[in-house]
């Protein structure tokens, strides 16, 4: 199995006709994703030709796409100032999974559309400011390179896009059931805990890599969840061991203050929950190899 995204997933791209939408839709198609449509109100009724004669129709709204081609995933590439409206539109249409690639979303906008989706109760949001998710050999929704790793028994959940790619490459000979880039903004739709829960329920995921970052307490909360609910072996990495205190680094969702939110505090919390934590991505990959060898 894969989590959230499978070979039967039908993807529509909001913002398909923009530069980023076109580029990454082409990559998704090449990796075997079933892209059934795009959304751009100004280009409704047109279509876009991609490689190998693939034609993708463009609809005026997500609701129109739902009625015509029955997608169950939307990937959003629209500019940040339009992202909230794009998510609202997808939620109103009843889209089950919405992947918000857009970076630079205002925090209050993210809070608004996350609460809107929660109130509707029908839509899972991944992101914003994330690379999306991939189930290698099955489907790819977002910007994760599809050729860096194949299918296998490892599940990956990560705040960082770049570290998602590096970890997949480091463990490419073993492979992944699914990799989910949740994004590192202060407010995100799907959390470490949500993905850990899904991997725990997936019989094909035999081990999990969890990548976090300094700032906030998401990793500490994930550690508490792992201790109570996760029997699948987990290996972790926390970016930011060398970061100076008092500075927000990269994706970090909060300023590091005292011991709260530091890499060391997160490492200790995870290790107390039985998670092996590497101090570098390569060390983390080595720990995962040891786990896989012991299964």
TARA-V921284 format. One record per pair of residues at least 6 apart in sequence whose ideal C-beta (glycine too) atoms are under 8 Angstrom apart, sorted by the first residue. I is the first residue (numbers start at 1). J is the second residue. D is the distance in Angstrom with one decimal. If there is no record, write none. Layout:
I_J_D + I_J_D
//
This chain:
1_177_7.1 + 1_202_5.0 + 1_203_6.5 + 1_204_5.0 + 1_205_8.0 + 2_135_3.3 + 2_138_5.5 + 2_139_7.7 + 2_177_5.7 + 2_178_4.6 + 2_202_7.5 + 2_204_7.6 + 3_135_7.5 + 3_155_7.2 + 3_177_7.2 + 3_178_4.7 + 3_180_7.2 + 3_195_7.2 + 3_198_4.1 + 3_199_6.3 + 3_202_5.6 + 3_205_7.6 + 4_97_6.1 + 4_124_7.0 + 4_126_7.5 + 4_133_6.0 + 4_135_8.0 + 4_178_6.9 + 4_180_6.9 + 4_198_6.7 + 5_73_6.8 + 5_97_7.4 + 5_133_5.4 + 5_134_7.3 + 5_135_4.9 + 5_138_7.1 + 5_139_4.9 + 5_140_7.8 + 5_141_5.6 + 5_178_6.7 + 6_135_6.2 + 6_138_5.6 + 6_139_6.3 + 7_32_7.7 + 7_135_7.7 + 7_138_4.2 + 7_139_6.0 + 8_34_7.8 + 9_33_7.5 + 9_34_6.6 + 9_72_6.0 + 9_73_5.1 + 9_97_7.8 + 9_138_8.0 + 9_139_4.7 + 9_141_7.1 + 10_34_5.3 + 10_36_4.8 + 10_69_6.9 + 10_70_6.2 + 10_71_4.5 + 10_72_5.4 + 10_73_6.8 + 11_28_6.8 + 11_33_5.6 + 11_34_6.3 + 11_35_4.9 + 11_36_6.6 + 11_71_6.1 + 11_73_4.6 + 11_74_7.4 + 11_75_6.1 + 11_139_7.4 + 11_141_5.6 + 12_35_7.5 + 12_36_6.1 + 12_37_4.5 + 12_38_6.7 + 12_39_6.2 + 12_59_7.7 + 12_62_6.8 + 12_65_4.7 + 12_69_7.2 + 12_71_4.0 + 12_73_7.2 + 12_74_5.2 + 12_75_7.6 + 12_95_8.0 + 13_21_5.4 + 13_24_8.0 + 13_25_5.2 + 13_28_8.0 + 13_35_6.4 + 13_37_7.5 + 13_38_4.8 + 13_39_7.1 + 13_56_7.9 + 13_74_7.5 + 13_75_5.1 + 13_77_6.5 + 14_21_8.0 + 14_38_7.5 + 14_39_4.5 + 14_62_6.8 + 14_74_5.7 + 14_75_7.1 + 14_76_4.6 + 14_77_6.8 + 14_78_5.8 + 14_86_5.0 + 14_89_7.6 + 14_90_6.9 + 15_21_4.3 + 15_38_7.7 + 15_39_7.4 + 15_40_7.1 + 15_76_6.4 + 15_77_3.7 + 15_78_4.1 + 15_86_7.4 + 16_22_6.8 + 16_25_5.5 + 16_37_7.8 + 16_38_2.7 + 16_39_6.8 + 16_40_6.6 + 16_48_6.6 + 16_56_6.8 + 16_58_6.6 + 16_77_7.4 + 17_38_6.2 + 17_40_4.9 + 17_43_5.5 + 17_48_6.6 + 17_58_6.5 + 18_77_6.0 + 18_78_7.4 + 20_77_4.8 + 20_101_7.7 + 21_38_7.0 + 21_77_4.1 + 22_48_7.3 + 24_75_7.8 + 24_77_6.8 + 24_101_7.6 + 24_142_7.2 + 24_143_5.2 + 25_35_5.8 + 25_38_7.2 + 25_48_7.8 + 25_50_7.0 + 25_56_7.0 + 26_50_5.6 + 26_51_6.6 + 27_140_7.6 + 27_143_7.4 + 27_145_7.7 + 27_146_6.9 + 28_35_5.8 + 28_75_7.7 + 28_140_5.3 + 28_141_6.9 + 28_142_7.8 + 28_146_8.0 + 29_35_5.6 + 29_50_5.5 + 29_51_6.9 + 29_54_5.7 + 30_51_6.9 + 30_146_7.2 + 31_134_7.7 + 31_139_7.9 + 31_140_4.4 + 31_146_3.3 + 31_147_7.7 + 32_137_7.2 + 32_138_7.2 + 32_139_6.8 + 32_140_7.4 + 32_146_7.7 + 33_139_4.9 + 33_140_5.0 + 33_141_6.7 + 34_139_7.1 + 35_54_7.9 + 35_56_5.7 + 36_56_7.5 + 36_57_8.0 + 36_65_7.5 + 36_69_4.1 + 36_70_7.5 + 36_71_5.3 + 37_56_6.2 + 37_57_5.2 + 37_58_7.0 + 37_59_5.5 + 37_65_4.5 + 37_68_7.2 + 37_69_4.9 + 37_71_6.4 + 38_48_6.6 + 38_56_5.7 + 38_57_7.4 + 38_58_4.6 + 38_59_7.1 + 39_58_7.1 + 39_59_5.4 + 39_60_7.4 + 39_61_6.5 + 39_62_5.6 + 39_64_8.0 + 39_65_6.0 + 39_74_7.9 + 39_89_7.9 + 40_58_5.5 + 40_60_7.8 + 41_60_4.8 + 41_61_6.7 + 43_58_4.8 + 44_58_6.2 + 44_59_5.9 + 44_60_3.2 + 44_61_7.9 + 44_64_7.2 + 45_58_7.2 + 45_60_7.6 + 46_57_7.8 + 46_58_4.9 + 47_55_5.1 + 47_56_6.3 + 47_57_4.8 + 47_58_6.2 + 48_55_7.2 + 48_56_5.0 + 48_58_6.5 + 49_55_5.7 + 50_56_6.4 + 57_68_7.5 + 57_69_7.2 + 59_65_4.2 + 59_68_6.6 + 59_69_8.0 + 61_89_6.5 + 61_93_7.4 + 62_74_6.3 + 62_89_5.0 + 62_90_5.0 + 62_92_7.7 + 62_93_4.1 + 62_95_6.3 + 63_89_7.7 + 63_92_7.2 + 63_93_4.4 + 65_71_5.8 + 65_93_7.7 + 66_93_5.0 + 66_94_6.8 + 66_95_7.2 + 71_95_7.1 + 72_95_7.3 + 72_96_5.0 + 72_97_6.5 + 73_95_7.4 + 73_96_7.3 + 73_97_4.6 + 73_98_7.8 + 73_99_6.8 + 73_141_5.4 + 74_90_4.7 + 74_95_4.9 + 74_97_7.3 + 74_98_5.0 + 74_99_7.0 + 75_99_4.7 + 75_101_6.4 + 75_132_6.5 + 75_141_5.1 + 75_142_6.1 + 76_83_6.4 + 76_86_5.0 + 76_87_6.8 + 76_90_7.4 + 76_98_6.6 + 76_99_6.7 + 76_100_4.8 + 76_101_6.1 + 76_102_5.9 + 76_127_7.8 + 77_101_5.5 + 77_102_6.8 + 78_86_4.9 + 78_102_6.2 + 79_102_7.0 + 80_102_5.5 + 80_103_7.0 + 80_104_4.1 + 80_105_5.0 + 80_106_7.2 + 80_109_7.8 + 83_100_6.2 + 83_102_4.5 + 83_105_5.0 + 83_109_6.5 + 83_113_7.5 + 83_128_6.3 + 84_105_7.5 + 84_109_4.2 + 84_110_7.9 + 84_112_5.8 + 84_113_5.0 + 86_100_8.0 + 87_98_6.0 + 87_100_6.4 + 87_113_3.9 + 87_116_7.2 + 87_117_7.0 + 87_125_6.8 + 88_113_6.2 + 88_116_6.0 + 90_98_4.8 + 90_123_6.8 + 91_98_7.2 + 91_113_7.4 + 91_116_5.8 + 91_117_5.0 + 91_120_5.1 + 91_122_7.2 + 91_123_4.8 + 92_120_7.9 + 94_122_5.4 + 94_123_7.5 + 95_122_7.9 + 95_123_5.7 + 96_122_6.8 + 96_123_6.4 + 96_124_6.7 + 97_123_7.3 + 97_124_5.1 + 97_126_7.2 + 97_141_7.7 + 98_117_7.3 + 98_123_5.6 + 98_124_7.1 + 98_125_5.1 + 98_126_7.3 + 98_189_7.7 + 99_125_7.9 + 99_126_4.8 + 99_127_6.1 + 99_130_7.3 + 99_132_4.9 + 99_133_6.8 + 99_141_5.1 + 99_142_5.6 + 100_125_6.3 + 100_126_6.9 + 100_127_3.5 + 100_128_3.9 + 100_129_7.7 + 100_130_6.9 + 100_183_7.9 + 100_189_7.3 + 101_127_6.4 + 101_128_7.5 + 101_129_7.9 + 101_130_6.5 + 101_131_7.3 + 101_132_6.0 + 101_142_5.7 + 101_143_6.2 + 102_127_7.4 + 102_128_5.3 + 102_129_7.0 + 103_128_6.9 + 103_129_4.2 + 104_129_7.3 + 105_128_4.5 + 105_129_6.6 + 105_185_7.0 + 107_185_7.2 + 107_186_5.6 + 107_187_5.9 + 110_128_5.9 + 110_185_6.4 + 110_186_7.9 + 110_187_4.5 + 110_188_7.6 + 111_187_5.4 + 113_125_7.2 + 114_125_6.2 + 114_187_6.0 + 114_188_7.8 + 114_189_5.5 + 117_123_4.5 + 117_124_7.7 + 117_125_5.3 + 117_189_6.8 + 124_189_6.8 + 124_190_6.1 + 124_194_8.0 + 125_188_7.9 + 125_189_2.8 + 125_190_6.5 + 126_132_6.8 + 126_133_6.2 + 126_180_6.8 + 126_181_7.8 + 126_182_6.4 + 126_183_7.5 + 126_188_7.9 + 126_189_5.8 + 126_190_4.8 + 127_182_7.4 + 127_183_4.7 + 127_185_7.9 + 127_188_6.6 + 127_189_6.4 + 128_183_5.9 + 128_185_6.0 + 128_188_7.2 + 128_189_7.9 + 129_183_4.6 + 129_184_6.8 + 129_185_4.9 + 129_251_7.5 + 130_142_7.1 + 130_161_6.8 + 130_181_4.6 + 130_182_6.0 + 130_183_3.4 + 130_188_7.5 + 131_142_5.2 + 131_143_5.0 + 131_144_5.0 + 131_161_3.8 + 131_164_5.8 + 131_165_7.7 + 131_181_3.8 + 132_140_7.4 + 132_141_5.0 + 132_142_1.5 + 132_143_5.9 + 132_144_5.9 + 132_181_6.1 + 133_140_7.9 + 133_141_5.8 + 133_142_6.2 + 133_144_7.3 + 133_178_6.4 + 133_179_6.5 + 133_180_4.4 + 133_181_6.6 + 134_140_4.4 + 134_141_7.4 + 134_142_7.2 + 134_144_4.5 + 134_146_6.5 + 134_176_7.7 + 134_178_6.9 + 134_179_5.3 + 135_151_7.7 + 135_177_6.9 + 135_178_4.6 + 136_146_7.1 + 136_149_5.8 + 136_150_5.1 + 136_151_4.6 + 136_152_7.6 + 136_175_6.4 + 136_176_5.6 + 136_179_7.7 + 137_150_6.1 + 137_151_4.4 + 138_151_7.4 + 140_146_5.0 + 142_181_7.0 + 143_161_7.4 + 144_161_7.7 + 144_164_6.4 + 144_165_6.8 + 144_168_7.6 + 144_179_6.5 + 144_181_6.7 + 145_165_6.3 + 148_165_6.2 + 148_168_5.0 + 148_169_4.8 + 148_172_6.0 + 149_168_4.1 + 149_169_6.7 + 149_171_6.7 + 149_172_4.1 + 149_175_5.8 + 149_176_5.6 + 149_179_7.8 + 150_172_7.1 + 150_175_4.6 + 150_176_7.9 + 151_175_5.0 + 151_176_6.9 + 151_177_7.1 + 152_171_7.8 + 152_174_4.9 + 152_175_2.1 + 152_176_5.5 + 152_177_6.9 + 153_174_7.0 + 153_175_7.0 + 153_177_6.4 + 153_204_6.6 + 153_205_6.5 + 153_206_3.9 + 153_207_6.5 + 153_292_7.0 + 153_295_7.9 + 154_171_6.0 + 154_174_6.0 + 154_175_6.8 + 154_176_4.9 + 154_177_6.7 + 154_205_7.3 + 154_206_7.3 + 154_207_5.5 + 154_208_7.2 + 154_209_6.2 + 154_288_6.6 + 154_292_7.4 + 155_176_6.9 + 155_177_5.2 + 155_178_5.9 + 155_179_7.6 + 155_195_7.6 + 155_199_3.9 + 155_202_6.9 + 155_205_4.0 + 155_207_7.3 + 155_208_4.6 + 155_209_7.3 + 155_232_7.8 + 156_164_6.6 + 156_167_6.0 + 156_168_6.7 + 156_176_5.7 + 156_178_7.4 + 156_179_4.0 + 156_180_7.0 + 156_208_7.4 + 156_209_4.8 + 156_211_7.4 + 157_179_7.8 + 157_180_5.1 + 157_182_6.3 + 157_192_5.7 + 157_195_4.0 + 157_196_6.7 + 157_199_7.4 + 157_208_7.1 + 157_209_7.5 + 157_210_5.4 + 157_211_7.2 + 158_164_4.3 + 158_167_7.0 + 158_179_7.3 + 158_180_7.4 + 158_181_5.4 + 158_182_6.9 + 158_209_7.7 + 158_210_7.6 + 158_211_3.8 + 159_181_7.8 + 159_182_6.1 + 159_183_6.7 + 159_184_4.1 + 159_192_8.0 + 159_211_6.2 + 159_212_5.7 + 159_213_5.0 + 159_218_7.7 + 159_239_7.8 + 159_251_5.7 + 160_181_7.5 + 160_184_6.2 + 160_211_6.0 + 160_213_6.4 + 160_239_6.1 + 160_250_7.3 + 160_251_6.0 + 161_181_5.4 + 163_211_5.0 + 163_237_7.2 + 163_239_6.3 + 163_281_6.2 + 164_179_5.9 + 164_181_4.8 + 164_211_7.0 + 166_281_5.1 + 167_209_5.8 + 167_211_6.5 + 167_237_7.6 + 167_281_6.1 + 167_284_7.0 + 167_285_6.5 + 168_176_6.3 + 168_179_5.9 + 170_281_6.4 + 170_282_6.4 + 170_285_3.7 + 171_209_7.6 + 171_285_5.5 + 171_288_6.0 + 171_289_7.5 + 174_288_7.7 + 174_289_7.3 + 174_292_5.8 + 177_199_7.6 + 177_202_6.2 + 177_204_5.0 + 177_205_4.5 + 178_199_7.7 + 178_202_7.8 + 178_205_7.5 + 180_190_7.2 + 180_195_5.0 + 182_188_5.5 + 182_190_5.5 + 182_191_6.6 + 182_192_6.8 + 182_195_6.6 + 183_251_7.4 + 184_213_5.7 + 184_250_7.0 + 184_251_2.4 + 184_252_6.8 + 184_253_6.4 + 185_251_7.1 + 185_253_6.5 + 186_216_7.2 + 186_253_4.0 + 186_254_6.9 + 191_218_6.4 + 191_221_8.0 + 191_222_7.6 + 192_210_6.1 + 192_212_7.0 + 192_218_5.8 + 192_219_7.0 + 192_221_7.7 + 192_222_4.0 + 192_225_7.9 + 193_221_6.6 + 193_222_5.5 + 193_225_4.7 + 196_208_6.7 + 196_210_7.1 + 196_222_6.4 + 196_225_6.2 + 196_226_6.6 + 196_229_7.7 + 196_230_5.7 + 196_234_7.6 + 197_225_7.8 + 197_229_7.1 + 199_205_4.6 + 199_208_5.1 + 199_232_6.3 + 200_229_6.7 + 200_230_5.1 + 200_231_7.0 + 200_232_5.5 + 205_232_6.4 + 206_232_7.0 + 206_233_7.7 + 206_292_7.2 + 206_295_5.6 + 207_232_6.4 + 207_233_4.7 + 207_234_7.4 + 207_235_7.0 + 207_288_6.3 + 207_291_5.0 + 207_292_6.0 + 207_295_7.1 + 208_230_7.6 + 208_232_5.5 + 208_233_7.1 + 208_234_4.6 + 208_235_7.3 + 209_234_7.7 + 209_235_5.3 + 209_236_7.4 + 209_237_7.4 + 209_284_6.8 + 209_288_5.8 + 210_219_7.8 + 210_222_6.6 + 210_234_5.8 + 210_235_7.4 + 210_236_4.7 + 210_237_7.7 + 210_270_7.8 + 210_275_7.3 + 211_236_7.3 + 211_237_5.0 + 211_238_7.8 + 211_239_7.1 + 211_284_7.9 + 212_218_6.6 + 212_219_3.9 + 212_222_7.4 + 212_236_6.9 + 212_237_7.3 + 212_238_4.9 + 212_239_7.2 + 212_266_6.0 + 213_238_6.7 + 213_239_4.6 + 213_240_5.7 + 213_249_7.5 + 213_250_6.5 + 213_251_5.5 + 213_252_5.2 + 213_253_8.0 + 214_238_6.9 + 214_239_6.9 + 214_240_3.3 + 214_243_5.6 + 214_249_6.1 + 214_252_5.1 + 214_256_5.5 + 214_261_5.9 + 214_262_6.1 + 214_263_5.2 + 214_266_7.3 + 215_240_7.7 + 215_248_6.2 + 215_249_7.4 + 215_252_3.0 + 215_253_4.9 + 215_254_4.3 + 215_255_6.9 + 215_256_6.0 + 215_261_4.9 + 216_252_7.1 + 216_253_4.1 + 216_254_4.4 + 216_261_5.7 + 217_260_7.0 + 217_261_6.6 + 218_253_7.3 + 219_236_7.6 + 219_238_6.2 + 219_266_4.1 + 219_269_6.7 + 219_270_6.5 + 220_265_7.2 + 220_266_6.3 + 220_269_4.5 + 222_270_7.7 + 223_266_7.7 + 223_269_4.1 + 223_270_4.7 + 223_272_6.8 + 223_273_4.3 + 223_275_6.8 + 224_269_7.7 + 224_273_7.0 + 226_234_5.7 + 226_270_7.5 + 226_273_4.5 + 226_274_7.1 + 226_275_6.2 + 227_272_7.4 + 227_273_4.0 + 227_274_6.9 + 233_291_4.8 + 233_295_7.7 + 234_270_7.9 + 234_273_8.0 + 234_274_7.5 + 234_275_4.7 + 234_276_7.8 + 235_275_6.7 + 235_276_5.0 + 235_277_7.5 + 235_278_7.0 + 235_284_5.9 + 235_287_4.8 + 235_288_4.7 + 235_291_6.1 + 236_267_7.7 + 236_270_4.7 + 236_275_4.7 + 236_276_7.1 + 236_277_4.5 + 236_278_7.4 + 236_284_7.1 + 237_277_6.7 + 237_278_5.1 + 237_280_7.7 + 237_281_6.0 + 237_284_4.1 + 238_263_4.6 + 238_266_4.6 + 238_267_5.7 + 238_270_7.6 + 238_277_6.8 + 239_250_7.2 + 239_263_7.4 + 240_249_5.6 + 240_250_7.7 + 240_252_6.8 + 240_256_7.9 + 240_262_7.8 + 240_263_4.6 + 241_263_4.4 + 241_264_7.3 + 241_279_5.8 + 243_249_4.5 + 243_256_7.2 + 243_263_7.2 + 245_256_5.5 + 245_257_8.0 + 245_262_7.2 + 246_255_6.7 + 246_256_6.6 + 246_257_7.5 + 247_255_7.3 + 247_256_7.2 + 248_254_7.2 + 248_255_5.2 + 248_256_7.6 + 252_261_7.6 + 254_261_5.7 + 255_261_7.7 + 256_262_5.4 + 259_265_4.7 + 267_277_4.7 + 270_277_5.2 + 271_277_5.7 + 276_287_4.6 + 276_290_8.0 + 276_291_7.3 + 277_284_7.5 + 277_287_8.0 + 278_284_3.2 + 278_285_7.5 + 278_286_7.2 + 278_287_5.4
//
